[in-house]
Amino acid sequence: MRGRQAVGSAGELEVGRVNVNAGTGGYLLSLPIVQPRLAAYSTRLPLSFSGAGTAGRYLLDATADGYQPRQDAIDLASSSFTWNVTLSRQ
């Protein structure tokens, strides 16, 4: 399982990843609900960070060898989310 998020000019970034328990199918993936912040690369400090992207919006991906991948868009800004996903064999 992995969570990706669009973050301003940086594009889409992987924010979290976790392996699923092969015996139980259980997993826990915690993702931030605050807006991402970016700063331009510089060798001079301090860096100036500003908000980029949308708080709590992610694409979730589920993949496993021999199965069709699944993807779902979620919004954690208003509440937590449980994704019970079933993968189909290829």
VMD Tcl script that builds the backbone (N, CA, C; Angstrom):
set m [mol new atoms 270]
animate dup $m
set s [atomselect $m all]
$s set {name element resname resid chain x y z} {
  {N N MET 1 A 0.840 -1.158 0.000}
  {CA C MET 1 A 0.000 0.000 0.000}
  {C C MET 1 A 0.889 1.224 0.000}
  {N N ARG 2 A 0.463 2.235 -0.731}
  {CA C ARG 2 A 1.194 3.501 -0.682}
  {C C ARG 2 A 0.231 4.653 -0.878}
  {N N GLY 3 A 0.594 5.787 -0.333}
  {CA C GLY 3 A -0.181 7.009 -0.480}
  {C C GLY 3 A 0.641 8.041 -1.217}
  {N N ARG 4 A 0.050 8.613 -2.275}
  {CA C ARG 4 A 0.730 9.642 -3.072}
  {C C ARG 4 A -0.079 10.930 -2.997}
  {N N GLN 5 A 0.624 12.057 -3.148}
  {CA C GLN 5 A -0.033 13.355 -3.070}
  {C C GLN 5 A 0.600 14.311 -4.075}
  {N N ALA 6 A -0.248 15.122 -4.740}
  {CA C ALA 6 A 0.246 16.182 -5.624}
  {C C ALA 6 A 0.698 17.342 -4.745}
  {N N VAL 7 A 1.972 17.741 -4.906}
  {CA C VAL 7 A 2.555 18.774 -4.052}
  {C C VAL 7 A 3.141 19.880 -4.918}
  {N N GLY 8 A 2.320 20.847 -5.276}
  {CA C GLY 8 A 2.761 22.017 -6.021}
  {C C GLY 8 A 3.653 21.697 -7.208}
  {N N SER 9 A 4.714 22.468 -7.385}
  {CA C SER 9 A 5.612 22.313 -8.525}
  {C C SER 9 A 6.461 21.042 -8.435}
  {N N ALA 10 A 6.487 20.395 -7.281}
  {CA C ALA 10 A 7.249 19.154 -7.133}
  {C C ALA 10 A 6.541 17.979 -7.814}
  {N N GLY 11 A 5.272 18.140 -8.144}
  {CA C GLY 11 A 4.508 17.071 -8.783}
  {C C GLY 11 A 3.969 16.089 -7.761}
  {N N GLU 12 A 3.808 14.856 -8.177}
  {CA C GLU 12 A 3.234 13.840 -7.302}
  {C C GLU 12 A 4.339 13.124 -6.522}
  {N N LEU 13 A 4.183 13.068 -5.207}
  {CA C LEU 13 A 5.187 12.470 -4.335}
  {C C LEU 13 A 4.589 11.326 -3.530}
  {N N GLU 14 A 5.399 10.312 -3.272}
  {CA C GLU 14 A 4.975 9.239 -2.378}
  {C C GLU 14 A 5.170 9.724 -0.948}
  {N N VAL 15 A 4.085 9.749 -0.188}
  {CA C VAL 15 A 4.123 10.273 1.173}
  {C C VAL 15 A 4.243 9.152 2.199}
  {N N GLY 16 A 3.682 7.996 1.893}
  {CA C GLY 16 A 3.753 6.878 2.824}
  {C C GLY 16 A 3.652 5.555 2.100}
  {N N ARG 17 A 4.212 4.524 2.727}
  {CA C ARG 17 A 4.185 3.174 2.146}
  {C C ARG 17 A 4.215 2.177 3.287}
  {N N VAL 18 A 3.492 1.079 3.124}
  {CA C VAL 18 A 3.493 0.031 4.137}
  {C C VAL 18 A 3.219 -1.308 3.459}
  {N N ASN 19 A 3.842 -2.367 3.969}
  {CA C ASN 19 A 3.554 -3.713 3.480}
  {C C ASN 19 A 2.340 -4.267 4.215}
  {N N VAL 20 A 1.559 -5.045 3.508}
  {CA C VAL 20 A 0.382 -5.681 4.085}
  {C C VAL 20 A 0.810 -6.999 4.727}
  {N N ASN 21 A 0.228 -7.343 5.859}
  {CA C ASN 21 A 0.489 -8.610 6.519}
  {C C ASN 21 A -0.066 -9.729 5.638}
  {N N ALA 22 A 0.797 -10.615 5.147}
  {CA C ALA 22 A 0.382 -11.668 4.217}
  {C C ALA 22 A -0.606 -12.648 4.849}
  {N N GLY 23 A -0.534 -12.848 6.146}
  {CA C GLY 23 A -1.423 -13.801 6.806}
  {C C GLY 23 A -2.808 -13.249 7.093}
  {N N THR 24 A -2.871 -11.985 7.510}
  {CA C THR 24 A -4.153 -11.402 7.911}
  {C C THR 24 A -4.720 -10.418 6.890}
  {N N GLY 25 A -3.863 -9.884 6.026}
  {CA C GLY 25 A -4.312 -8.855 5.082}
  {C C GLY 25 A -4.393 -7.477 5.726}
  {N N GLY 26 A -3.984 -7.371 6.978}
  {CA C GLY 26 A -4.077 -6.105 7.693}
  {C C GLY 26 A -2.922 -5.169 7.396}
  {N N TYR 27 A -3.183 -3.896 7.505}
  {CA C TYR 27 A -2.150 -2.866 7.343}
  {C C TYR 27 A -2.611 -1.592 8.022}
  {N N LEU 28 A -1.681 -0.711 8.324}
  {CA C LEU 28 A -1.984 0.600 8.869}
  {C C LEU 28 A -1.044 1.590 8.196}
  {N N LEU 29 A -1.625 2.530 7.483}
  {CA C LEU 29 A -0.862 3.563 6.787}
  {C C LEU 29 A -1.333 4.915 7.310}
  {N N SER 30 A -0.483 5.609 8.024}
  {CA C SER 30 A -0.819 6.930 8.567}
  {C C SER 30 A -0.285 8.005 7.633}
  {N N LEU 31 A -1.161 8.922 7.234}
  {CA C LEU 31 A -0.791 10.005 6.323}
  {C C LEU 31 A -1.119 11.346 6.970}
  {N N PRO 32 A -0.305 12.366 6.741}
  {CA C PRO 32 A -0.575 13.678 7.339}
  {C C PRO 32 A -1.842 14.304 6.755}
  {N N ILE 33 A -2.552 15.073 7.591}
  {CA C ILE 33 A -3.758 15.744 7.099}
  {C C ILE 33 A -3.516 17.242 6.874}
  {N N VAL 34 A -2.323 17.724 7.190}
  {CA C VAL 34 A -2.008 19.140 6.996}
  {C C VAL 34 A -1.512 19.389 5.565}
  {N N GLN 35 A -1.599 20.634 5.134}
  {CA C GLN 35 A -1.136 21.000 3.804}
  {C C GLN 35 A 0.375 20.842 3.703}
  {N N PRO 36 A 0.864 20.233 2.600}
  {CA C PRO 36 A 2.314 20.135 2.412}
  {C C PRO 36 A 2.929 21.516 2.239}
  {N N ARG 37 A 4.198 21.630 2.605}
  {CA C ARG 37 A 4.925 22.888 2.457}
  {C C ARG 37 A 6.217 22.626 1.709}
  {N N LEU 38 A 6.544 23.516 0.789}
  {CA C LEU 38 A 7.756 23.392 -0.017}
  {C C LEU 38 A 8.609 24.635 0.116}
  {N N ALA 39 A 9.898 24.445 -0.108}
  {CA C ALA 39 A 10.845 25.564 -0.184}
  {C C ALA 39 A 11.756 25.306 -1.372}
  {N N ALA 40 A 12.127 26.352 -2.073}
  {CA C ALA 40 A 13.065 26.226 -3.177}
  {C C ALA 40 A 14.442 25.864 -2.619}
  {N N TYR 41 A 15.166 25.022 -3.362}
  {CA C TYR 41 A 16.509 24.642 -2.923}
  {C C TYR 41 A 17.404 25.870 -2.885}
  {N N SER 42 A 18.139 25.963 -1.810}
  {CA C SER 42 A 19.091 27.061 -1.680}
  {C C SER 42 A 20.171 26.650 -0.689}
  {N N THR 43 A 21.386 27.142 -0.900}
  {CA C THR 43 A 22.454 26.904 0.063}
  {C C THR 43 A 22.439 27.971 1.150}
  {N N ARG 44 A 21.577 28.967 0.989}
  {CA C ARG 44 A 21.480 30.053 1.964}
  {C C ARG 44 A 20.295 29.805 2.881}
  {N N LEU 45 A 20.513 30.044 4.153}
  {CA C LEU 45 A 19.448 29.879 5.139}
  {C C LEU 45 A 18.995 31.244 5.614}
  {N N PRO 46 A 17.807 31.385 6.067}
  {CA C PRO 46 A 16.791 30.348 6.236}
  {C C PRO 46 A 16.033 30.089 4.936}
  {N N LEU 47 A 15.487 28.893 4.827}
  {CA C LEU 47 A 14.630 28.557 3.694}
  {C C LEU 47 A 13.254 29.159 3.926}
  {N N SER 48 A 12.589 29.512 2.841}
  {CA C SER 48 A 11.261 30.103 2.935}
  {C C SER 48 A 10.225 29.086 2.451}
  {N N PHE 49 A 9.492 28.491 3.385}
  {CA C PHE 49 A 8.489 27.479 3.057}
  {C C PHE 49 A 7.141 28.128 2.825}
  {N N SER 50 A 6.386 27.550 1.883}
  {CA C SER 50 A 5.015 28.008 1.644}
  {C C SER 50 A 4.147 26.797 1.328}
  {N N GLY 51 A 2.849 26.966 1.553}
  {CA C GLY 51 A 1.901 25.885 1.311}
  {C C GLY 51 A 1.855 25.507 -0.158}
  {N N ALA 52 A 1.746 24.198 -0.427}
  {CA C ALA 52 A 1.667 23.688 -1.803}
  {C C ALA 52 A 0.818 22.431 -1.777}
  {N N GLY 53 A -0.105 22.324 -2.698}
  {CA C GLY 53 A -0.962 21.147 -2.707}
  {C C GLY 53 A -2.168 21.348 -1.796}
  {N N THR 54 A -2.937 20.289 -1.648}
  {CA C THR 54 A -4.170 20.348 -0.875}
  {C C THR 54 A -4.074 19.431 0.334}
  {N N ALA 55 A -4.405 19.946 1.476}
  {CA C ALA 55 A -4.329 19.178 2.721}
  {C C ALA 55 A -5.218 17.940 2.663}
  {N N GLY 56 A -4.638 16.787 3.012}
  {CA C GLY 56 A -5.405 15.567 3.186}
  {C C GLY 56 A -5.870 14.832 1.945}
  {N N ARG 57 A -5.519 15.283 0.762}
  {CA C ARG 57 A -5.952 14.599 -0.472}
  {C C ARG 57 A -4.839 13.696 -0.984}
  {N N TYR 58 A -5.193 12.413 -1.178}
  {CA C TYR 58 A -4.213 11.406 -1.569}
  {C C TYR 58 A -4.768 10.464 -2.621}
  {N N LEU 59 A -3.862 9.814 -3.323}
  {CA C LEU 59 A -4.181 8.650 -4.138}
  {C C LEU 59 A -3.601 7.452 -3.408}
  {N N LEU 60 A -4.422 6.459 -3.147}
  {CA C LEU 60 A -3.962 5.225 -2.522}
  {C C LEU 60 A -3.772 4.179 -3.602}
  {N N ASP 61 A -2.679 3.441 -3.527}
  {CA C ASP 61 A -2.378 2.364 -4.471}
  {C C ASP 61 A -2.224 1.068 -3.700}
  {N N ALA 62 A -2.828 0.009 -4.226}
  {CA C ALA 62 A -2.623 -1.335 -3.683}
  {C C ALA 62 A -2.113 -2.203 -4.826}
  {N N THR 63 A -0.973 -2.849 -4.616}
  {CA C THR 63 A -0.389 -3.709 -5.642}
  {C C THR 63 A 0.148 -4.984 -4.999}
  {N N ALA 64 A 0.116 -6.062 -5.778}
  {CA C ALA 64 A 0.699 -7.337 -5.356}
  {C C ALA 64 A 1.006 -8.135 -6.611}
  {N N ASP 65 A 2.099 -8.905 -6.577}
  {CA C ASP 65 A 2.470 -9.729 -7.725}
  {C C ASP 65 A 1.329 -10.676 -8.085}
  {N N GLY 66 A 0.975 -10.713 -9.379}
  {CA C GLY 66 A -0.066 -11.616 -9.862}
  {C C GLY 66 A -1.478 -11.076 -9.729}
  {N N TYR 67 A -1.645 -9.827 -9.261}
  {CA C TYR 67 A -2.961 -9.225 -9.073}
  {C C TYR 67 A -3.071 -7.906 -9.837}
  {N N GLN 68 A -4.293 -7.538 -10.199}
  {CA C GLN 68 A -4.549 -6.248 -10.827}
  {C C GLN 68 A -4.373 -5.152 -9.777}
  {N N PRO 69 A -3.610 -4.098 -10.071}
  {CA C PRO 69 A -3.457 -3.006 -9.102}
  {C C PRO 69 A -4.776 -2.241 -8.939}
  {N N ARG 70 A -4.950 -1.637 -7.779}
  {CA C ARG 70 A -6.129 -0.807 -7.498}
  {C C ARG 70 A -5.660 0.560 -7.037}
  {N N GLN 71 A -6.462 1.574 -7.343}
  {CA C GLN 71 A -6.159 2.942 -6.955}
  {C C GLN 71 A -7.454 3.622 -6.545}
  {N N ASP 72 A -7.369 4.493 -5.547}
  {CA C ASP 72 A -8.544 5.219 -5.088}
  {C C ASP 72 A -8.114 6.593 -4.589}
  {N N ALA 73 A -8.893 7.626 -4.913}
  {CA C ALA 73 A -8.637 8.977 -4.414}
  {C C ALA 73 A -9.394 9.151 -3.106}
  {N N ILE 74 A -8.715 9.719 -2.099}
  {CA C ILE 74 A -9.367 9.938 -0.807}
  {C C ILE 74 A -9.091 11.355 -0.323}
  {N N ASP 75 A -9.940 11.820 0.591}
  {CA C ASP 75 A -9.775 13.131 1.214}
  {C C ASP 75 A -9.879 12.949 2.721}
  {N N LEU 76 A -8.763 13.128 3.421}
  {CA C LEU 76 A -8.724 12.960 4.874}
  {C C LEU 76 A -8.983 14.260 5.629}
  {N N ALA 77 A -9.253 15.351 4.897}
  {CA C ALA 77 A -9.400 16.655 5.544}
  {C C ALA 77 A -10.561 16.686 6.534}
  {N N SER 78 A -11.619 15.940 6.275}
  {CA C SER 78 A -12.787 16.014 7.152}
  {C C SER 78 A -12.915 14.831 8.106}
  {N N SER 79 A -12.309 13.678 7.773}
  {CA C SER 79 A -12.426 12.518 8.668}
  {C C SER 79 A -11.373 11.474 8.318}
  {N N SER 80 A -11.227 10.490 9.200}
  {CA C SER 80 A -10.322 9.384 8.907}
  {C C SER 80 A -10.973 8.489 7.850}
  {N N PHE 81 A -10.222 7.554 7.329}
  {CA C PHE 81 A -10.698 6.757 6.204}
  {C C PHE 81 A -10.213 5.332 6.366}
  {N N THR 82 A -11.078 4.384 6.086}
  {CA C THR 82 A -10.716 2.971 6.067}
  {C C THR 82 A -10.919 2.468 4.650}
  {N N TRP 83 A -9.871 1.898 4.074}
  {CA C TRP 83 A -9.945 1.383 2.703}
  {C C TRP 83 A -9.841 -0.126 2.759}
  {N N ASN 84 A -10.970 -0.790 2.578}
  {CA C ASN 84 A -11.003 -2.247 2.507}
  {C C ASN 84 A -10.966 -2.607 1.026}
  {N N VAL 85 A -9.810 -2.982 0.544}
  {CA C VAL 85 A -9.607 -3.225 -0.878}
  {C C VAL 85 A -9.382 -4.718 -1.110}
  {N N THR 86 A -9.967 -5.212 -2.201}
  {CA C THR 86 A -9.751 -6.583 -2.616}
  {C C THR 86 A -9.133 -6.557 -4.005}
  {N N LEU 87 A -8.002 -7.224 -4.167}
  {CA C LEU 87 A -7.335 -7.285 -5.469}
  {C C LEU 87 A -7.794 -8.518 -6.218}
  {N N SER 88 A -7.931 -8.387 -7.537}
  {CA C SER 88 A -8.339 -9.489 -8.403}
  {C C SER 88 A -7.119 -10.089 -9.092}
  {N N ARG 89 A -7.109 -11.412 -9.226}
  {CA C ARG 89 A -5.989 -12.062 -9.930}
  {C C ARG 89 A -5.969 -11.640 -11.385}
  {N N GLN 90 A -4.764 -11.567 -11.949}
  {CA C GLN 90 A -4.613 -11.185 -13.373}
  {C C GLN 90 A -5.000 -12.324 -14.268}
}
mol reanalyze $m
mol bondsrecalc $m
mol representation Tube
mol addrep $m
